[in-house]
Amino acid sequence: MQNQMMPVPFYEDTVVLVGRDNEPMVAMRAIVNNMGMDWPTQYVKLTEKFSSTVGEIPTVGEDGKMRGMVCLPLRKLPAWLYSISPNKVKPELRYKITRYQEECDDALWDYWSKGSVTRFAALNVSQQIALSRHRVALLKELYRTRDAGVRAALHEQLAHTSLQLGLSVPELKTIGNADPLPDACLKSLWDALEILDRRGERYNHAPWLSGKIYLKLPHLEVLFKKNGIKLIFDAKMRHAMKLSTQPKFVSTGPKGSSIEDKTIRCWIFEGPLKTEPAILNLSSI
């Protein structure tokens, strides 16, 4: 058999076989890309662990042009596949990697030996167990994750897995919580500081005209109580403060206080805050 590329359908992907001296070889870049992994990293891994068998093979594509493809013998493919730990990749990739590990080499051998790919008509017991475990892992990850983009990707994978198992798809909003919009959450804080501004209370511990904002939370709590402001720095508020962009959150740590004339631990922002006129001017103290 000549060194010719043979595209093989595998679910929604295409894997490429290359025939060399009557031995099936797998074009590795295509399979790595299909699985959502980084090709340069996997290329180094392939050349280190499979140096005696991996190699670049000149192939003739469907367009008649010659190409060099990094290939691994099909018999070695399971060893490479199972060197990848699904628990060490992004949650949205775990199911796909598990599916490649369990089915890809069989599908490619069927194509090589029979000229067609055998598709499973129904999930066998081991596949159902693997999918069920993956579904539980997705649910746990969704419950922990607060980033909206990651949650959307995880929920898409959960929907796909649930449908394969014949189970209902829980609504995203019922699983854990996404991050609140920081601007909405912080409005109560900025409003409270506006009240302190109007009453002449000093709360910014940064040097005058420095363009910085140093907030000492225990000091603010005292000022809030004194001025009848009901606001607490709970976990939700602190998390929102770290996401602040106007003013921009920098870090927390020790800084010299222009109010107490000593080093204090404070929240550090870069100002000024951009708001509508007369709402708040954090640099005015």
HUVENJO-V832100 format. One record per residue. RES is the residue in one letter. SS is DSSP state (alpha for helix, beta for strand, coil for the rest). OMEGA is omega in whole degrees, 0 to 359 (999 if undefined). BURIAL is 1 if it has 24 or more other C-alpha atoms within 12 Angstrom, else 0. Layout:
# HUVENJO-V832100
res: [RES | RES]
ss: [SS | SS]
omega: [OMEGA | OMEGA]
burial: [BURIAL | BURIAL]
This chain:
# HUVENJO-V832100
res: [M | Q | N | Q | M | M | P | V | P | F | Y | E | D | T | V | V | L | V | G | R | D | N | E | P | M | V | A | M | R | A | I | V | N | N | M | G | M | D | W | P | T | Q | Y | V | K | L | T | E | K | F | S | S | T | V | G | E | I | P | T | V | G | E | D | G | K | M | R | G | M | V | C | L | P | L | R | K | L | P | A | W | L | Y | S | I | S | P | N | K | V | K | P | E | L | R | Y | K | I | T | R | Y | Q | E | E | C | D | D | A | L | W | D | Y | W | S | K | G | S | V | T | R | F | A | A | L | N | V | S | Q | Q | I | A | L | S | R | H | R | V | A | L | L | K | E | L | Y | R | T | R | D | A | G | V | R | A | A | L | H | E | Q | L | A | H | T | S | L | Q | L | G | L | S | V | P | E | L | K | T | I | G | N | A | D | P | L | P | D | A | C | L | K | S | L | W | D | A | L | E | I | L | D | R | R | G | E | R | Y | N | H | A | P | W | L | S | G | K | I | Y | L | K | L | P | H | L | E | V | L | F | K | K | N | G | I | K | L | I | F | D | A | K | M | R | H | A | M | K | L | S | T | Q | P | K | F | V | S | T | G | P | K | G | S | S | I | E | D | K | T | I | R | C | W | I | F | E | G | P | L | K | T | E | P | A | I | L | N | L | S | S | I]
ss: [coil | coil | coil | beta | beta | beta | beta | beta | beta | beta | coil | coil | beta | beta | beta | beta | beta | beta | beta | beta | coil | coil | beta | beta | beta | beta | beta | alpha | alpha | alpha | alpha | alpha | alpha | alpha | coil | coil | coil | coil | alpha | alpha | alpha | alpha | alpha | alpha | alpha | alpha | alpha | alpha | alpha | coil | coil | coil | coil | coil | beta | beta | beta | beta | beta | beta | coil | coil | coil | coil | coil | beta | beta | beta | beta | beta | beta | beta | beta | alpha | alpha | alpha | alpha | alpha | alpha | alpha | alpha | coil | coil | coil | coil | alpha | alpha | alpha | coil | coil | alpha | alpha | alpha | alpha | alpha | alpha | alpha | alpha | alpha | alpha | alpha | alpha | alpha | alpha | alpha | alpha | alpha | alpha | alpha | alpha | alpha | alpha | alpha | alpha | coil | coil | coil | coil | coil | coil | coil | coil | coil | coil | alpha | alpha | alpha | alpha | alpha | alpha | alpha | alpha | alpha | alpha | alpha | alpha | alpha | alpha | alpha | alpha | alpha | alpha | alpha | alpha | coil | coil | coil | alpha | alpha | alpha | alpha | alpha | alpha | alpha | alpha | alpha | alpha | alpha | alpha | alpha | alpha | alpha | alpha | alpha | coil | coil | coil | coil | coil | coil | coil | alpha | alpha | alpha | coil | coil | coil | coil | coil | coil | coil | alpha | alpha | alpha | alpha | alpha | alpha | alpha | alpha | alpha | alpha | alpha | alpha | alpha | alpha | alpha | alpha | alpha | coil | coil | coil | coil | coil | beta | coil | coil | coil | coil | coil | coil | coil | beta | beta | beta | beta | coil | alpha | alpha | alpha | alpha | alpha | alpha | alpha | alpha | alpha | alpha | coil | coil | coil | coil | coil | coil | coil | coil | alpha | alpha | alpha | alpha | alpha | alpha | alpha | alpha | coil | coil | beta | coil | coil | beta | beta | beta | beta | beta | beta | beta | beta | beta | coil | coil | coil | coil | coil | coil | beta | beta | beta | beta | beta | beta | beta | beta | coil | coil | coil | coil | coil | coil | coil | coil | coil | coil | coil | coil | coil | coil | coil]
omega: [181 | 177 | 183 | 180 | 178 | 178 | 181 | 178 | 176 | 188 | 182 | 184 | 171 | 176 | 186 | 172 | 175 | 178 | 177 | 179 | 179 | 175 | 179 | 177 | 181 | 175 | 194 | 182 | 180 | 183 | 177 | 178 | 179 | 184 | 176 | 181 | 183 | 183 | 180 | 179 | 182 | 178 | 177 | 180 | 180 | 184 | 179 | 186 | 183 | 186 | 183 | 184 | 181 | 179 | 179 | 184 | 174 | 183 | 176 | 179 | 180 | 178 | 178 | 182 | 179 | 178 | 173 | 182 | 176 | 187 | 176 | 177 | 181 | 180 | 179 | 185 | 180 | 180 | 178 | 182 | 183 | 172 | 179 | 179 | 179 | 181 | 182 | 178 | 179 | 183 | 182 | 180 | 190 | 182 | 182 | 179 | 177 | 180 | 176 | 182 | 187 | 190 | 193 | 182 | 177 | 180 | 180 | 179 | 176 | 181 | 181 | 186 | 185 | 181 | 179 | 181 | 177 | 177 | 178 | 179 | 179 | 179 | 173 | 187 | 182 | 178 | 178 | 179 | 180 | 179 | 180 | 178 | 179 | 179 | 178 | 179 | 178 | 179 | 179 | 180 | 177 | 181 | 182 | 190 | 180 | 180 | 186 | 181 | 179 | 179 | 179 | 179 | 179 | 181 | 176 | 177 | 179 | 179 | 180 | 181 | 181 | 180 | 178 | 179 | 181 | 181 | 179 | 180 | 179 | 179 | 183 | 185 | 179 | 184 | 179 | 182 | 174 | 176 | 173 | 175 | 186 | 181 | 181 | 182 | 184 | 184 | 180 | 178 | 180 | 177 | 180 | 179 | 176 | 179 | 178 | 177 | 184 | 182 | 175 | 179 | 178 | 179 | 180 | 184 | 180 | 177 | 181 | 178 | 180 | 185 | 179 | 176 | 177 | 180 | 175 | 189 | 177 | 177 | 178 | 180 | 177 | 180 | 179 | 180 | 180 | 184 | 176 | 180 | 181 | 179 | 179 | 179 | 179 | 183 | 180 | 180 | 181 | 179 | 179 | 179 | 179 | 179 | 184 | 178 | 180 | 1 | 184 | 176 | 180 | 182 | 168 | 180 | 182 | 176 | 175 | 183 | 176 | 180 | 185 | 179 | 176 | 178 | 179 | 172 | 187 | 173 | 188 | 178 | 171 | 183 | 1 | 176 | 180 | 178 | 176 | 180 | 174 | 177 | 182 | 172 | 187 | 182 | 177 | 181 | 999]
burial: [0 | 0 | 1 | 1 | 1 | 1 | 1 | 1 | 0 | 1 | 0 | 0 | 0 | 1 | 1 | 1 | 1 | 1 | 1 | 1 | 0 | 0 | 0 | 1 | 1 | 1 | 1 | 1 | 1 | 1 | 1 | 1 | 0 | 1 | 1 | 0 | 1 | 0 | 0 | 0 | 0 | 1 | 1 | 0 | 0 | 1 | 0 | 0 | 0 | 0 | 0 | 0 | 0 | 1 | 1 | 1 | 1 | 0 | 1 | 0 | 0 | 0 | 0 | 0 | 0 | 0 | 0 | 0 | 1 | 1 | 1 | 1 | 1 | 1 | 0 | 1 | 1 | 1 | 0 | 1 | 1 | 0 | 0 | 1 | 0 | 1 | 0 | 0 | 0 | 0 | 1 | 1 | 1 | 1 | 1 | 1 | 1 | 1 | 1 | 1 | 1 | 1 | 1 | 1 | 1 | 1 | 1 | 1 | 1 | 0 | 1 | 1 | 0 | 0 | 0 | 0 | 1 | 0 | 0 | 0 | 0 | 0 | 0 | 0 | 0 | 0 | 0 | 0 | 0 | 1 | 1 | 1 | 0 | 1 | 1 | 0 | 1 | 1 | 1 | 0 | 1 | 1 | 1 | 0 | 1 | 1 | 0 | 0 | 0 | 1 | 1 | 1 | 0 | 1 | 1 | 1 | 1 | 1 | 1 | 1 | 1 | 1 | 0 | 1 | 1 | 0 | 0 | 0 | 0 | 0 | 0 | 1 | 0 | 0 | 0 | 0 | 0 | 0 | 1 | 0 | 0 | 1 | 1 | 0 | 1 | 1 | 0 | 1 | 1 | 1 | 1 | 1 | 1 | 1 | 1 | 1 | 1 | 0 | 0 | 0 | 1 | 1 | 1 | 1 | 1 | 1 | 0 | 0 | 0 | 0 | 0 | 1 | 1 | 1 | 1 | 1 | 1 | 0 | 1 | 1 | 1 | 0 | 1 | 1 | 0 | 0 | 0 | 0 | 0 | 0 | 1 | 0 | 1 | 0 | 0 | 0 | 1 | 1 | 0 | 1 | 1 | 1 | 1 | 1 | 0 | 1 | 1 | 1 | 1 | 0 | 0 | 0 | 0 | 0 | 1 | 1 | 1 | 1 | 0 | 0 | 0 | 0 | 0 | 1 | 0 | 1 | 1 | 1 | 1 | 1 | 1 | 0 | 1 | 0 | 0 | 0 | 0 | 0 | 0 | 1 | 1 | 1 | 1 | 1 | 1]
